[in-house]
Amino acid sequence: MNIFNITMQYLKERQKPSVRLLHISIIVLVVSQIIVSNFMAFNNSGDISSNTVELYGSWLHIITGIFLIPIAVLFLIVELKRHSLKYYFPYLFGEFTQLSSDTRLLLKLKLPDSSDYGVAASVQGLGLGALFLVLFSGLIWFITWNANLSWANDVEDVHKFVTGFVQAYIIGHGVMGILHVFVYSKLSLIHISEPTRLGMI
């Protein structure tokens, strides 16, 4: 069983098909946004560069970003129906019990299970917050850029800055996901091999 199959099986056991599709779509679109942003360029007058690669790269980034907004909003609605706002931001509601328990396990270099009001849920909440900061600032930049407003460049700087949070989240979320899949795969292999071991006794 390869890592892709293990990962998909892991997600299938923890997410409904609709949630899984939205989750994967957002990951693919966000990563593509980060990659394509390296091919954006504007001239001194604020217009998109006429260079073919930079022209297509800039508009692809803009169109994909606009397309990502309704998908992210739908994902947020679905997630808030599954879980409360408190699930993702327990510290805003004075709930620290599970966070403290998970933190103690992490300090012991142990991986805590995903649980209500825990570290994993809180990290997901921060990721959602970062994603919407990026989408909102990107949308405001696009509007101000089209309107030729003098402060469009300031909004662009904010957009670039908050994008760093999403990049950090993708790395952190990816590492945690890989660790959970690794633990899951180990448990799956143990489960599969148990009948064989029992049969040999």
Helices and strands as residue ranges (DSSP letters): H 3-14, H 17-36, G 37-39, H 52-82, H 85-88, G 90-93, H 97-107, H 119-146, H 152-200
